[in-house]
Amino acid sequence: MSTMHGDHNGGLSSTAEVLDFATACNERGFKAFKFHGWGDGNADAICDVVRELGKKFGGKMSLMLDPGCDLRTYADALKVGYACDDAGFFWYEDPFRDGGVSQAAHRRLRQKIKTPLLITEHVRGVEAKADWIVSDSTDFLRADPEVDLGITGAMKIAHLAEAFGMDVEIHGCGPAHRACMSAVRNTNYYEVGLVGPKVANYMSPPIYTNGYSDQLDGVGEDGCYPVPMGPGLGVEYDWDFIGEHTTEVYCFD
């Protein structure tokens, strides 16, 4: 489960609210919890959340942190990385305000902390991601069938990672993402996001039938989301809903 960025208006506004939401997710059966921090890049506030999550959920859920490139300085990224080490986090993702593209910065950070880095969400193409592996700048690769040249591109990235003994994590959620995950050995968690205690997953509108859902209530008793088994990506579209909410149409000949 992957949260929205916190705000200061009652939506994951404090450490206590993040812990409450993590508790609710744990009770639903989720096996992992990822927090995105706050957009102001307050390293001390994020460190507090990280350590409290580790105290309460260490050994119960895998924990991840994704500051979304909001931390202001290398010192801030290092401070938060040490907190992730103390709390036993599963991975630490895109800390810097470089936009997630500097190999040198992440290699330097990787040499100082123990928590594995998950980078390359903002790096496009199998060749560019290969450079991150050979430069020792990340521990995991990111792949996304929506922005990494489709399902074919995402699978190439997965095979690239496998060739180097590395895991690849699929970014985001959707029918194509589930199809990719079902075909990849070296991957760990399906990312249901972005959600919060008062916000549904806006990235997954109700355009499917047959019970397909990427909302919190779609998780199974086993803590997993099922892979649709129909033709193609396995889903059927609710064309009535789509038609009622269509605002513009593009035709490509």
Secondary structure by P-SEA (a helix, b strand, c coil): ccccccccccccccaaaaaaaaaaaaaacccbbbbbcccccaaaaaaaaaaaaaacccccbbbbbbcccccccaaaaaaaaaaaaaacccccccccccccccaaaaaaaaaccccbbbcccccccaaaaaaaaaaccccbbbbbccccccaaaaaaaaaaaaaacbbbbbccccaaaaaaaaaccccccccccccccccccccccccccccccccccccccccccccccccccccccaaaaaaaacccccccc
